[in-house]
Each structure stands twice: as C-alpha cells, then as structure tokens.
Amino acid sequence: MSTRNQEIVKFSDLDSDIQELIRTAVAYRQKAHCPYSNFQVGAALKCDDDSVFGGCNVENVAYGCTICAERTAVVKAVSEGKKVFKHFAITGDVTDGFISPCGSCRQVIVEFGTDVKVYLAKPDFSDVLVTDMDTILPLPFVPTSIPE
Ligand SMILES: [Zn+2]
C-alpha cells in the first residue's frame, strides 16, 4: 500500500544539493519555448550517479507535438544511458499552490522508479512541496521488470 508523503518546506531548509537541483530547474525554466501557453516550466533530474539533466517545455504550433519539461529531462537522461533516478525538481509559473507534473509525465517517470523524490518548487525560491512518485501516482502501471 502506498504511503502518502508530502510536506511543504522552506527552500533554505533543504540540503544544498537539492537547492542546487532546484536552481537548475529554475534556470531551465528560462529556456522554455512556450509561445502558445506562455507558461514556462523547468525540470531537473538527478540520477543515482549524481549526474543531472535539465529540461524545459517545448511547445509546437501543432499542439499535440508539445513535450513537457519533465519528459524532456527524462529523455535526455535515458538517451545518455541513465535510468536510475533519485531526485526530480520541477518549477513553473504557479503562484497559488504548487506546480505538479501532468499524468503523462508521471507515467514516464515511474517507468524508472516509484521511489523518486519530487520537489515542486516555486521559482522565487520560497516554498517547496516535497513528495515522491509513490504519493503523486499511487497504484501505478509499471513494468514487472525493466529489460536491460
Ligand atoms: Zn507533463
């Protein structure tokens, strides 16, 4: 059974490596190509070997071709041979509450693990909602084993 883990913490109370991961997500947010929604999203993914991959949303005039920041980061990591994720920081233009990954991104992330820690960060480095994939996607559809 899933355990619900989520708590709001101050950015300044997080470990320095997580603060750095959030700073990376905020920096990638600035790279967003979002002329249609004007909604910038940044993501940064830290793997088990401490390598980091950032991503932003990349929209397209054919809206269905758009890719989210989170999936951009996952695609970059996997294409570099990294498949074990530890931490995922996500930030976007949300002022009330916290940004949260869409259903498609949640499914793509759990392909590589349900115990990934997730940091939903405000871009002004104030509050961060700390949670994990098991909490935000309970009872996920996951592979029984991932072929190597
Ligand atoms: Zn998404």
Backbone and ligand atoms as CSV (ligand in chain L), in Angstrom:
chain,resi,resn,atom,element,x,y,z
A,1,MET,N,N,0.846,-1.190,0.000
A,1,MET,CA,C,0.000,0.000,0.000
A,1,MET,C,C,0.885,1.244,0.000
A,2,SER,N,N,0.500,2.227,-0.756
A,2,SER,CA,C,1.286,3.451,-0.825
A,2,SER,C,C,1.185,4.236,0.478
A,3,THR,N,N,2.253,4.920,0.781
A,3,THR,CA,C,2.251,5.847,1.905
A,3,THR,C,C,2.287,7.248,1.324
A,4,ARG,N,N,1.464,8.115,1.877
A,4,ARG,CA,C,1.383,9.472,1.347
A,4,ARG,C,C,2.437,10.330,2.030
A,5,ASN,N,N,3.381,10.784,1.247
A,5,ASN,CA,C,4.459,11.627,1.767
A,5,ASN,C,C,4.429,12.962,1.049
A,6,GLN,N,N,4.082,13.994,1.762
A,6,GLN,CA,C,4.217,15.322,1.195
A,6,GLN,C,C,4.266,16.346,2.318
A,7,GLU,N,N,5.193,17.268,2.159
A,7,GLU,CA,C,5.311,18.326,3.162
A,7,GLU,C,C,5.858,19.573,2.492
A,8,ILE,N,N,5.417,20.709,2.974
A,8,ILE,CA,C,5.892,21.980,2.447
A,8,ILE,C,C,7.049,22.444,3.313
A,9,VAL,N,N,8.180,22.719,2.669
A,9,VAL,CA,C,9.362,23.169,3.406
A,9,VAL,C,C,9.897,24.454,2.768
A,10,LYS,N,N,10.659,25.170,3.537
A,10,LYS,CA,C,11.323,26.367,3.010
A,10,LYS,C,C,12.516,25.930,2.162
A,11,PHE,N,N,12.701,26.610,1.047
A,11,PHE,CA,C,13.841,26.320,0.168
A,11,PHE,C,C,15.140,26.325,0.973
A,12,SER,N,N,15.277,27.306,1.855
A,12,SER,CA,C,16.521,27.467,2.625
A,12,SER,C,C,16.775,26.324,3.612
A,13,ASP,N,N,15.738,25.529,3.912
A,13,ASP,CA,C,15.905,24.403,4.835
A,13,ASP,C,C,16.308,23.109,4.127
A,14,LEU,N,N,16.323,23.123,2.799
A,14,LEU,CA,C,16.679,21.919,2.046
A,14,LEU,C,C,18.191,21.734,2.013
A,15,ASP,N,N,18.633,20.490,1.813
A,15,ASP,CA,C,20.068,20.227,1.648
A,15,ASP,C,C,20.598,21.010,0.450
A,16,SER,N,N,21.863,21.352,0.507
A,16,SER,CA,C,22.437,22.204,-0.540
A,16,SER,C,C,22.383,21.550,-1.920
A,17,ASP,N,N,22.508,20.217,-1.992
A,17,ASP,CA,C,22.446,19.575,-3.309
A,17,ASP,C,C,21.040,19.649,-3.896
A,18,ILE,N,N,20.027,19.637,-3.046
A,18,ILE,CA,C,18.648,19.781,-3.539
A,18,ILE,C,C,18.389,21.236,-3.928
A,19,GLN,N,N,18.931,22.177,-3.157
A,19,GLN,CA,C,18.802,23.590,-3.543
A,19,GLN,C,C,19.415,23.802,-4.930
A,20,GLU,N,N,20.556,23.182,-5.158
A,20,GLU,CA,C,21.223,23.330,-6.450
A,20,GLU,C,C,20.377,22.715,-7.565
A,21,LEU,N,N,19.760,21.582,-7.283
A,21,LEU,CA,C,18.901,20.937,-8.289
A,21,LEU,C,C,17.719,21.853,-8.634
A,22,ILE,N,N,17.146,22.492,-7.629
A,22,ILE,CA,C,16.032,23.421,-7.872
A,22,ILE,C,C,16.524,24.641,-8.652
A,23,ARG,N,N,17.706,25.141,-8.313
A,23,ARG,CA,C,18.259,26.267,-9.095
A,23,ARG,C,C,18.420,25.874,-10.563
A,24,THR,N,N,18.829,24.644,-10.805
A,24,THR,CA,C,18.974,24.160,-12.183
A,24,THR,C,C,17.615,24.136,-12.873
A,25,ALA,N,N,16.589,23.658,-12.171
A,25,ALA,CA,C,15.238,23.628,-12.756
A,25,ALA,C,C,14.770,25.040,-13.097
A,26,VAL,N,N,15.042,25.977,-12.201
A,26,VAL,CA,C,14.638,27.370,-12.446
A,26,VAL,C,C,15.384,27.929,-13.656
A,27,ALA,N,N,16.664,27.596,-13.785
A,27,ALA,CA,C,17.450,28.067,-14.940
A,27,ALA,C,C,16.899,27.479,-16.245
A,28,TYR,N,N,16.532,26.210,-16.218
A,28,TYR,CA,C,15.975,25.588,-17.428
A,28,TYR,C,C,14.608,26.167,-17.773
A,29,ARG,N,N,13.885,26.599,-16.759
A,29,ARG,CA,C,12.573,27.218,-16.986
A,29,ARG,C,C,12.715,28.415,-17.929
A,30,GLN,N,N,13.835,29.131,-17.789
A,30,GLN,CA,C,14.062,30.297,-18.640
A,30,GLN,C,C,14.230,29.924,-20.115
A,31,LYS,N,N,14.552,28.650,-20.384
A,31,LYS,CA,C,14.777,28.203,-21.761
A,31,LYS,C,C,13.487,27.732,-22.433
A,32,ALA,N,N,12.376,27.740,-21.710
A,32,ALA,CA,C,11.127,27.200,-22.250
A,32,ALA,C,C,10.756,27.856,-23.577
A,33,HIS,N,N,10.260,27.020,-24.493
A,33,HIS,CA,C,9.705,27.514,-25.754
A,33,HIS,C,C,8.191,27.364,-25.619
A,34,CYS,N,N,7.538,28.446,-25.224
A,34,CYS,CA,C,6.107,28.341,-24.907
A,34,CYS,C,C,5.334,29.548,-25.447
A,35,PRO,N,N,5.442,29.813,-26.776
A,35,PRO,CA,C,4.748,30.977,-27.329
A,35,PRO,C,C,3.230,30.842,-27.323
A,36,TYR,N,N,2.695,29.645,-27.124
A,36,TYR,CA,C,1.242,29.429,-27.183
A,36,TYR,C,C,0.598,29.530,-25.807
A,37,SER,N,N,1.242,28.933,-24.804
A,37,SER,CA,C,0.678,28.986,-23.448
A,37,SER,C,C,1.282,30.105,-22.607
A,38,ASN,N,N,2.478,30.554,-22.973
A,38,ASN,CA,C,3.241,31.491,-22.140
A,38,ASN,C,C,3.396,30.970,-20.708
A,39,PHE,N,N,3.490,29.666,-20.568
A,39,PHE,CA,C,3.605,29.011,-19.260
A,39,PHE,C,C,4.937,28.264,-19.228
A,40,GLN,N,N,5.909,28.887,-18.571
A,40,GLN,CA,C,7.254,28.310,-18.525
A,40,GLN,C,C,7.356,27.259,-17.435
A,41,VAL,N,N,7.936,26.124,-17.789
A,41,VAL,CA,C,8.174,25.058,-16.814
A,41,VAL,C,C,9.628,24.612,-16.953
A,42,GLY,N,N,10.260,24.382,-15.811
A,42,GLY,CA,C,11.628,23.860,-15.795
A,42,GLY,C,C,11.689,22.620,-14.924
A,43,ALA,N,N,12.583,21.721,-15.278
A,43,ALA,CA,C,12.752,20.492,-14.510
A,43,ALA,C,C,14.225,20.157,-14.429
A,44,ALA,N,N,14.609,19.483,-13.368
A,44,ALA,CA,C,15.972,18.988,-13.241
A,44,ALA,C,C,15.922,17.637,-12.531
A,45,LEU,N,N,16.614,16.699,-13.116
A,45,LEU,CA,C,16.578,15.307,-12.679
A,45,LEU,C,C,17.972,14.897,-12.237
A,46,LYS,N,N,18.071,14.333,-11.018
A,46,LYS,CA,C,19.360,13.841,-10.526
A,46,LYS,C,C,19.317,12.322,-10.498
A,47,CYS,N,N,20.324,11.715,-11.107
A,47,CYS,CA,C,20.376,10.261,-11.204
A,47,CYS,C,C,21.194,9.672,-10.055
A,48,ASP,N,N,21.230,8.338,-9.986
A,48,ASP,CA,C,21.911,7.657,-8.882
A,48,ASP,C,C,23.414,7.915,-8.870
A,49,ASP,N,N,23.974,8.304,-9.998
A,49,ASP,CA,C,25.415,8.620,-10.039
A,49,ASP,C,C,25.655,10.127,-9.888
A,50,ASP,N,N,24.612,10.848,-9.472
A,50,ASP,CA,C,24.644,12.292,-9.244
A,50,ASP,C,C,24.727,13.122,-10.520
A,51,SER,N,N,24.602,12.496,-11.673
A,51,SER,CA,C,24.509,13.290,-12.897
A,51,SER,C,C,23.151,13.991,-12.914
A,52,VAL,N,N,23.114,15.162,-13.542
A,52,VAL,CA,C,21.909,15.991,-13.550
A,52,VAL,C,C,21.529,16.315,-15.002
A,53,PHE,N,N,20.234,16.216,-15.270
A,53,PHE,CA,C,19.717,16.556,-16.588
A,53,PHE,C,C,18.556,17.530,-16.413
A,54,GLY,N,N,18.616,18.638,-17.123
A,54,GLY,CA,C,17.567,19.636,-17.043
A,54,GLY,C,C,16.664,19.570,-18.245
A,55,GLY,N,N,15.480,20.156,-18.096
A,55,GLY,CA,C,14.553,20.200,-19.215
A,55,GLY,C,C,13.603,21.368,-19.091
A,56,CYS,N,N,13.033,21.749,-20.218
A,56,CYS,CA,C,12.007,22.785,-20.236
A,56,CYS,C,C,10.895,22.310,-21.156
A,57,ASN,N,N,9.748,22.963,-21.076
A,57,ASN,CA,C,8.680,22.617,-22.008
A,57,ASN,C,C,9.019,23.174,-23.387
A,58,VAL,N,N,8.735,22.373,-24.400
A,58,VAL,CA,C,8.997,22.757,-25.787
A,58,VAL,C,C,7.688,22.603,-26.547
A,59,GLU,N,N,7.019,23.732,-26.755
A,59,GLU,CA,C,5.721,23.696,-27.425
A,59,GLU,C,C,5.890,23.704,-28.940
A,60,ASN,N,N,4.799,23.351,-29.613
A,60,ASN,CA,C,4.801,23.305,-31.070
A,60,ASN,C,C,3.476,23.860,-31.573
A,61,VAL,N,N,3.522,24.469,-32.754
A,61,VAL,CA,C,2.303,25.015,-33.346
A,61,VAL,C,C,1.257,23.919,-33.519
A,62,ALA,N,N,1.697,22.700,-33.761
A,62,ALA,CA,C,0.784,21.545,-33.713
A,62,ALA,C,C,0.797,21.091,-32.256
A,63,TYR,N,N,-0.156,21.547,-31.476
A,63,TYR,CA,C,-0.105,21.439,-30.015
A,63,TYR,C,C,0.232,20.039,-29.502
A,64,GLY,N,N,-0.262,19.028,-30.172
A,64,GLY,CA,C,-0.030,17.656,-29.720
A,64,GLY,C,C,1.420,17.233,-29.762
A,65,CYS,N,N,2.248,17.975,-30.473
A,65,CYS,CA,C,3.677,17.658,-30.556
A,65,CYS,C,C,4.460,18.232,-29.377
A,66,THR,N,N,3.808,18.991,-28.536
A,66,THR,CA,C,4.466,19.618,-27.385
A,66,THR,C,C,4.986,18.564,-26.425
A,67,ILE,N,N,6.164,18.846,-25.824
A,67,ILE,CA,C,6.699,17.957,-24.790
A,67,ILE,C,C,6.916,18.774,-23.523
A,68,CYS,N,N,6.590,18.165,-22.396
A,68,CYS,CA,C,6.720,18.834,-21.104
A,68,CYS,C,C,8.189,18.865,-20.664
A,69,ALA,N,N,8.476,19.757,-19.719
A,69,ALA,CA,C,9.821,19.889,-19.164
A,69,ALA,C,C,10.300,18.581,-18.523
A,70,GLU,N,N,9.398,17.919,-17.802
A,70,GLU,CA,C,9.774,16.697,-17.095
A,70,GLU,C,C,10.192,15.606,-18.074
A,71,ARG,N,N,9.408,15.441,-19.134
A,71,ARG,CA,C,9.749,14.398,-20.110
A,71,ARG,C,C,10.997,14.774,-20.903
A,72,THR,N,N,11.221,16.073,-21.120
A,72,THR,CA,C,12.459,16.494,-21.766
A,72,THR,C,C,13.660,16.029,-20.939
A,73,ALA,N,N,13.593,16.228,-19.621
A,73,ALA,CA,C,14.701,15.819,-18.743
A,73,ALA,C,C,14.871,14.298,-18.750
A,74,VAL,N,N,13.767,13.562,-18.722
A,74,VAL,CA,C,13.848,12.100,-18.723
A,74,VAL,C,C,14.473,11.607,-20.025
A,75,VAL,N,N,14.037,12.160,-21.135
A,75,VAL,CA,C,14.564,11.742,-22.439
A,75,VAL,C,C,16.061,12.032,-22.531
A,76,LYS,N,N,16.476,13.176,-22.013
A,76,LYS,CA,C,17.907,13.499,-22.025
A,76,LYS,C,C,18.694,12.500,-21.176
A,77,ALA,N,N,18.177,12.154,-19.989
A,77,ALA,CA,C,18.885,11.222,-19.102
A,77,ALA,C,C,18.978,9.838,-19.732
A,78,VAL,N,N,17.851,9.330,-20.182
A,78,VAL,CA,C,17.830,7.966,-20.717
A,78,VAL,C,C,18.690,7.871,-21.974
A,79,SER,N,N,18.675,8.917,-22.789
A,79,SER,CA,C,19.481,8.883,-24.013
A,79,SER,C,C,20.971,8.977,-23.725
A,80,GLU,N,N,21.318,9.324,-22.477
A,80,GLU,CA,C,22.721,9.302,-22.048
A,80,GLU,C,C,23.023,8.064,-21.203
A,81,GLY,N,N,22.095,7.114,-21.196
A,81,GLY,CA,C,22.327,5.848,-20.513
A,81,GLY,C,C,21.974,5.838,-19.039
A,82,LYS,N,N,21.302,6.859,-18.553
A,82,LYS,CA,C,20.939,6.949,-17.134
A,82,LYS,C,C,19.470,6.553,-16.951
A,83,LYS,N,N,19.249,5.564,-16.101
A,83,LYS,CA,C,17.880,5.071,-15.909
A,83,LYS,C,C,17.477,4.955,-14.445
A,84,VAL,N,N,18.370,5.311,-13.532
A,84,VAL,CA,C,18.015,5.240,-12.108
A,84,VAL,C,C,17.949,6.665,-11.573
A,85,PHE,N,N,16.737,7.096,-11.265
A,85,PHE,CA,C,16.520,8.474,-10.850
A,85,PHE,C,C,16.371,8.547,-9.331
A,86,LYS,N,N,16.953,9.592,-8.747
A,86,LYS,CA,C,16.836,9.802,-7.292
A,86,LYS,C,C,15.933,10.987,-6.955
A,87,HIS,N,N,16.216,12.128,-7.589
A,87,HIS,CA,C,15.519,13.365,-7.244
A,87,HIS,C,C,15.051,14.067,-8.518
A,88,PHE,N,N,13.854,14.666,-8.413
A,88,PHE,CA,C,13.290,15.368,-9.566
A,88,PHE,C,C,12.745,16.700,-9.068
A,89,ALA,N,N,13.295,17.790,-9.549
A,89,ALA,CA,C,12.814,19.124,-9.180
A,89,ALA,C,C,12.034,19.707,-10.357
A,90,ILE,N,N,10.899,20.304,-10.044
A,90,ILE,CA,C,10.033,20.873,-11.072
A,90,ILE,C,C,9.590,22.253,-10.607
A,91,THR,N,N,9.608,23.205,-11.533
A,91,THR,CA,C,9.180,24.551,-11.179
A,91,THR,C,C,8.438,25.181,-12.355
A,92,GLY,N,N,7.550,26.084,-12.034
A,92,GLY,CA,C,6.775,26.730,-13.084
A,92,GLY,C,C,6.050,27.945,-12.555
A,93,ASP,N,N,5.331,28.576,-13.472
A,93,ASP,CA,C,4.669,29.846,-13.158
A,93,ASP,C,C,3.378,29.658,-12.369
A,94,VAL,N,N,3.466,28.991,-11.253
A,94,VAL,CA,C,2.290,28.806,-10.406
A,94,VAL,C,C,2.476,29.654,-9.161
A,95,THR,N,N,1.513,30.537,-8.895
A,95,THR,CA,C,1.637,31.391,-7.715
A,95,THR,C,C,0.813,30.853,-6.549
A,96,ASP,N,N,-0.379,30.352,-6.844
A,96,ASP,CA,C,-1.198,29.721,-5.795
A,96,ASP,C,C,-0.912,28.222,-5.818
A,97,GLY,N,N,-0.518,27.670,-4.703
A,97,GLY,CA,C,-0.217,26.243,-4.668
A,97,GLY,C,C,1.103,25.932,-5.337
A,98,PHE,N,N,1.212,24.720,-5.868
A,98,PHE,CA,C,2.473,24.252,-6.441
A,98,PHE,C,C,2.216,23.620,-7.799
A,99,ILE,N,N,3.179,23.767,-8.700
A,99,ILE,CA,C,3.096,23.071,-9.970
A,99,ILE,C,C,3.230,21.579,-9.697
A,100,SER,N,N,2.661,20.774,-10.563
A,100,SER,CA,C,2.731,19.331,-10.395
A,100,SER,C,C,2.756,18.695,-11.774
A,101,PRO,N,N,3.500,17.604,-11.943
A,101,PRO,CA,C,3.606,17.018,-13.284
A,101,PRO,C,C,2.267,16.479,-13.799
A,102,CYS,N,N,2.072,16.553,-15.109
A,102,CYS,CA,C,0.846,16.036,-15.714
A,102,CYS,C,C,0.853,14.508,-15.657
A,103,GLY,N,N,-0.265,13.915,-15.947
A,103,GLY,CA,C,-0.386,12.463,-15.880
A,103,GLY,C,C,0.585,11.736,-16.785
A,104,SER,N,N,0.797,12.256,-17.994
A,104,SER,CA,C,1.732,11.602,-18.916
A,104,SER,C,C,3.143,11.604,-18.344
A,105,CYS,N,N,3.554,12.728,-17.774
A,105,CYS,CA,C,4.908,12.796,-17.198
A,105,CYS,C,C,5.035,11.867,-15.995
A,106,ARG,N,N,4.007,11.791,-15.161
A,106,ARG,CA,C,4.060,10.871,-14.012
A,106,ARG,C,C,4.279,9.447,-14.491
A,107,GLN,N,N,3.560,9.056,-15.538
A,107,GLN,CA,C,3.700,7.702,-16.064
A,107,GLN,C,C,5.111,7.466,-16.611
A,108,VAL,N,N,5.663,8.453,-17.295
A,108,VAL,CA,C,7.014,8.313,-17.862
A,108,VAL,C,C,8.054,8.216,-16.743
A,109,ILE,N,N,7.876,8.989,-15.681
A,109,ILE,CA,C,8.852,8.959,-14.574
A,109,ILE,C,C,8.802,7.611,-13.844
A,110,VAL,N,N,7.616,7.075,-13.568
A,110,VAL,CA,C,7.551,5.811,-12.811
A,110,VAL,C,C,8.059,4.620,-13.595
A,111,GLU,N,N,8.185,4.776,-14.889
A,111,GLU,CA,C,8.840,3.725,-15.678
A,111,GLU,C,C,10.224,3.421,-15.104
A,112,PHE,N,N,10.833,4.445,-14.490
A,112,PHE,CA,C,12.209,4.313,-13.993
A,112,PHE,C,C,12.269,4.312,-12.466
A,113,GLY,N,N,11.138,4.171,-11.812
A,113,GLY,CA,C,11.156,4.022,-10.359
A,113,GLY,C,C,10.025,4.765,-9.681
A,114,THR,N,N,9.455,4.126,-8.666
A,114,THR,CA,C,8.360,4.743,-7.927
A,114,THR,C,C,8.851,5.473,-6.679
A,115,ASP,N,N,10.116,5.275,-6.328
A,115,ASP,CA,C,10.625,5.892,-5.092
A,115,ASP,C,C,11.429,7.171,-5.359
A,116,VAL,N,N,11.195,7.788,-6.511
A,116,VAL,CA,C,11.877,9.037,-6.849
A,116,VAL,C,C,11.325,10.163,-5.979
A,117,LYS,N,N,12.209,10.903,-5.325
A,117,LYS,CA,C,11.777,12.070,-4.544
A,117,LYS,C,C,11.464,13.212,-5.506
A,118,VAL,N,N,10.397,13.946,-5.222
A,118,VAL,CA,C,9.936,15.012,-6.111
A,118,VAL,C,C,9.875,16.317,-5.320
A,119,TYR,N,N,10.405,17.378,-5.921
A,119,TYR,CA,C,10.444,18.704,-5.295
A,119,TYR,C,C,9.696,19.667,-6.206
A,120,LEU,N,N,8.515,20.087,-5.780
A,120,LEU,CA,C,7.696,21.007,-6.562
A,120,LEU,C,C,7.983,22.398,-6.020
A,121,ALA,N,N,8.759,23.156,-6.786
A,121,ALA,CA,C,9.352,24.386,-6.260
A,121,ALA,C,C,8.765,25.629,-6.891
A,122,LYS,N,N,8.562,26.636,-6.059
A,122,LYS,CA,C,8.182,27.941,-6.585
A,122,LYS,C,C,9.450,28.593,-7.147
A,123,PRO,N,N,9.334,29.271,-8.282
A,123,PRO,CA,C,10.532,29.820,-8.920
A,123,PRO,C,C,11.182,30.974,-8.155
A,124,ASP,N,N,10.523,31.462,-7.110
A,124,ASP,CA,C,11.117,32.549,-6.321
A,124,ASP,C,C,11.907,32.024,-5.114
A,125,PHE,N,N,12.139,30.689,-5.105
A,125,PHE,CA,C,12.942,30.045,-4.047
A,125,PHE,C,C,12.335,30.268,-2.657
A,126,SER,N,N,11.021,30.238,-2.587
A,126,SER,CA,C,10.374,30.351,-1.277
A,126,SER,C,C,10.022,28.958,-0.767
A,127,ASP,N,N,8.815,28.503,-1.052
A,127,ASP,CA,C,8.375,27.206,-0.540
A,127,ASP,C,C,8.551,26.097,-1.574
A,128,VAL,N,N,8.734,24.892,-1.052
A,128,VAL,CA,C,8.875,23.706,-1.897
A,128,VAL,C,C,7.986,22.616,-1.317
A,129,LEU,N,N,7.187,22.000,-2.167
A,129,LEU,CA,C,6.404,20.849,-1.723
A,129,LEU,C,C,7.256,19.607,-2.019
A,130,VAL,N,N,7.649,18.919,-0.969
A,130,VAL,CA,C,8.500,17.734,-1.104
A,130,VAL,C,C,7.606,16.501,-1.040
A,131,THR,N,N,7.700,15.661,-2.052
A,131,THR,CA,C,6.866,14.468,-2.112
A,131,THR,C,C,7.642,13.373,-2.853
A,132,ASP,N,N,6.945,12.357,-3.314
A,132,ASP,CA,C,7.614,11.298,-4.087
A,132,ASP,C,C,6.620,10.729,-5.102
A,133,MET,N,N,7.150,9.966,-6.025
A,133,MET,CA,C,6.303,9.433,-7.097
A,133,MET,C,C,5.244,8.491,-6.560
A,134,ASP,N,N,5.578,7.734,-5.517
A,134,ASP,CA,C,4.613,6.804,-4.943
A,134,ASP,C,C,3.389,7.547,-4.406
A,135,THR,N,N,3.599,8.768,-3.956
A,135,THR,CA,C,2.491,9.572,-3.429
A,135,THR,C,C,1.679,10.216,-4.551
A,136,ILE,N,N,2.370,10.763,-5.554
A,136,ILE,CA,C,1.615,11.500,-6.580
A,136,ILE,C,C,1.090,10.601,-7.698
A,137,LEU,N,N,1.550,9.346,-7.740
A,137,LEU,CA,C,0.970,8.385,-8.688
A,137,LEU,C,C,0.817,7.035,-7.989
A,138,PRO,N,N,-0.179,6.946,-7.103
A,138,PRO,CA,C,-0.392,5.672,-6.402
A,138,PRO,C,C,-0.916,4.600,-7.354
A,139,LEU,N,N,-0.635,3.383,-7.033
A,139,LEU,CA,C,-1.047,2.230,-7.844
A,139,LEU,C,C,-0.695,2.424,-9.314
A,140,PRO,N,N,0.559,2.704,-9.601
A,140,PRO,CA,C,0.951,2.983,-10.985
A,140,PRO,C,C,0.987,1.734,-11.856
A,141,PHE,N,N,0.898,1.938,-13.128
A,141,PHE,CA,C,1.125,0.877,-14.123
A,141,PHE,C,C,2.626,0.867,-14.380
A,142,VAL,N,N,3.306,-0.165,-13.882
A,142,VAL,CA,C,4.760,-0.231,-14.003
A,142,VAL,C,C,5.175,-1.544,-14.631
A,143,PRO,N,N,6.329,-1.557,-15.285
A,143,PRO,CA,C,6.815,-2.828,-15.835
A,143,PRO,C,C,7.178,-3.774,-14.706
A,144,THR,N,N,6.943,-5.076,-14.891
A,144,THR,CA,C,7.302,-6.043,-13.843
A,144,THR,C,C,8.810,-6.166,-13.766
A,145,SER,N,N,9.484,-5.973,-14.876
A,145,SER,CA,C,10.933,-5.882,-14.865
A,145,SER,C,C,11.340,-5.050,-16.061
A,146,ILE,N,N,12.343,-4.240,-15.858
A,146,ILE,CA,C,12.799,-3.384,-16.951
A,146,ILE,C,C,13.925,-4.100,-17.674
A,147,PRO,N,N,13.752,-4.420,-18.939
A,147,PRO,CA,C,14.832,-5.091,-19.679
A,147,PRO,C,C,16.068,-4.207,-19.764
A,148,GLU,N,N,17.217,-4.818,-19.566
A,148,GLU,CA,C,18.478,-4.051,-19.644
A,148,GLU,C,C,18.923,-3.954,-21.079
L,1,ZN,ZN,ZN,3.817,16.663,-18.439
